[in-house]
Amino acid sequence: MRSIDAVITWVDGSDEDYKKKIENHLTTSTNYKKQYLQANEIEYCVKSILKFAPFVRRIFIVTDNQKPSFKNLEDLIVSNKVKIVDHKEIFKGYEKYLPTFNIRSIDAVLHRIEGLSEMFVYFNDDVFLINKIHEEDWFVKDKVVLMGNWAKSYSVNPIKIVSEKFKKIIGARPSFNASQSKAGKISGFKKEYFKSYHTARPQIKSLIKEFYRKNPESLINQIKYRFRNYNQFMPYSLCWHLMIKENSAIIKGVNELKEVKQTRNFNPSQIISILEKLDATKEVKYLNIQDLNYASKDVFMIFDKWMRKKLQG
């Protein structure tokens, strides 16, 4: 069996030192978002990988001078199953771009984690495994399995072009999909891009390293932004498009993924309905819960109880 590692990016925005650090780099005091806070997601994410993908060799948690705290973490660190990786390690040689609060900058240097396997899977901390995963769900021989579908490139979509210009004017958050479209364009896909969702993202380390070796200016231009910027592409998506271009990707749909958006607007009966449907199927392997840190206390407690039972059962 090949070595496959998992990489999770995480930050605890409720930490006072982190708050001071980010506020020192904000242009206005109103820019600090609750998006930087966390609600146990890292624990769910780590323990779901341990339970449902036990073949994973090591789990790297990439963070900024922090360490999550949950039951059994210290034992996992001692056993070398989990390793905490500081931003300073992966930004070595590029320290002038730290501190960074930009996942699209951090994503670009994940391949620099010391000891990282050639094949690895990248997780945001709000993505959880909820059913058994096999190696072949991510890698089949020399190919990578990608979940998503094709969409019209932003550069040839008049509506998107106008929308992006308007967002820039009003200072809206850079688009998740637009950055993927940009990654596709960099890879040579002019008319369409492969649109991914919030799920586990298989990656090939050597492919990423080779791209930045040939295009060092692309790395600098990517990591120089402390906050998300419209000029940035989505690094993991760049890897995906490069693999598609090299015919080293197997594409499948998103039937195995459940995305739960705008949890802040849910009432208890709504979250219960979603979780009951998930219990009734084995098809869904990946669960993405967005805005859990915004959810009401009742909704959070219902989900927390369900997730902990899922991880124990």
C-alpha positions, 0 to 999 in steps of 0.5 A: 500500500502506498503512503498517503497523508492528509493535510488540514488547514486550521486556525483558532480565531478566538485566540487573543494573540491571533486576534491582535495579529490579524487586527494589526494588518486590517485596514479597518476595525470592521474587517474582522470576521467571525469566519476566523472562529472555530467550533470543534471542526478540527476535532471532527475532521481529524477523528473522521479521518482516523475512523473512516480512512485508517490507511492514512499514514499521517495527518498534518495540521497546518496552523499559525503558532497554535495547537488545537486541543481535544481528547487524545490529541497528545497521544496522536502527536506522540505516536506520530500519527498527527503532526502540527506544522507551523506556517513558518515551516512551509513559508521558509525562505518567504517569511516576509509574507508572514503573517498570512490570514489567506488560505489561498496563500497557505494552500500554495505552499502545503507541498513544502511540508517536511516529510509529506507523502507524494500522494496526499489529500487536502482538507479544510477543517469543515470537511468530515468523512462520515462513511468508509473511505478506500484508497481507490476513492482518492488514487487509482494506480497513477491517477487521481480521483476528482469530484466535481463537474465542468463549468463555463470559464469566467473569462468567457461568461459575460455575466460573471465578468460583470459580476466580478467587476462589481464585487471588486468595486464594493469590496466583496469577498473574492469568489471561490469559483472564480479562483478555480476558473483562474486556475483552469485558465493558467493550466490552459483551459480557456473556455471551461474549468473543472468546478470542485466543491468543499470536499477532500482534495487529492493532490500530487506533490511532485506535480505542484513542486514542478509547476512552481519550479518552472514558474517561481513568479506564480508562487510569489504572486500568490503568497504575497497577499495576506488576505484573499485577493481577486488576483489569486487562483485556487492552488489545489484547483491548479493541481487538479487542472494540471492532472486533467491536462496530463490525463492523470485524473479520473473524474466523477460527480458529487453524489458522495458529497453533502454540502450544508450551507448557511447553517446560521439560518437553520432551526433544530428541525432542519438540521435534524432532517438533514442528519436523518437523511444522512443516516439513511444512506451509505452513498454520502462519504463526505460532509461539509458543514459551513458556518457552524460557528454561526449556528445557534446553540441548539443547532450546534449541540444537535450536530455535535451529538450526531457527529460524536456518535458517528465517530464512535459507532 
